[in-house]
């Protein structure tokens, strides 16, 4: 009986030790497993393309459009190599030295959304990637607009709110036909975005009023 008790105690002890060792190993591995994968080379390519300070100095109409295309190229390249997209964009923002959390969050959301759009339109094939790398529009390969260019549209039209002309968060890929149909129309989506951006401090009061007036 005593022998049985000692054996039971030993077995229980070994089980507890094994459990604790397992927990310890898991805790040690966890930071490595959850740490976002980054590629500093890609980060350094993306940073100047989305730097608000540089974007604000661009001259000419739609000057930020090629930058969005190039940024999407480098983001997709990073993604294919296993990089975490959000972490890559965050690092790029930190590299620019810019410190406006709301703007950075909006840019991050817009960049990932645009990459998703390009993927769904099958614009990320070899030809499309080469065009994006050079700042050109890729060709839609899927859906009713197949064969058209994936143009960069200003969500809030630049004719309505010029101050958003070079804002990455206001840019979105659309097939050319849809881009032309949209023209400078303002819907509730644009008003809602304008109100949010105004509250975040990345759109002026004048800009907000211009959008609201265009919707009335």
JOVEN-V792116 format. One line per field, one symbol per residue. psi: psi as a letter, one per 40 degrees, with the letter a starting at -180 (. if undefined). burial: + if it has 16 or more other C-alpha atoms within 10 Angstrom, else -. A space follows every 10 residues. Layout:
# JOVEN-V792116
psi = ???
burial = ???
This chain:
# JOVEN-V792116
psi = dddddddddd dddddddddd dddddddddd dddehihihd ddddddddde hddddeeiii hfdedddddd dddddddddd eeihdddddd dddddeeigg dddddddddd dddddddddd efefaddddd dddeeihihh eiaefheiig ihihdhhddd gdeedfhdee ihhiiddddd ddbfihaddd ddddddddde eehidddddd dddde.
burial = ---------- ---------- ---------- ------++-- -+++-+++++ ++--+----- -+-+++++++ ++++++-++- --++++++++ +++--+---- --++++++-+ ++-++-+++- ++++---+++ +++-++++++ +---+--+++ ++++++++-+ +--+++++++ ++++++--+- -+-+-++--+ +-+++-++-- -+++--++++ ++----
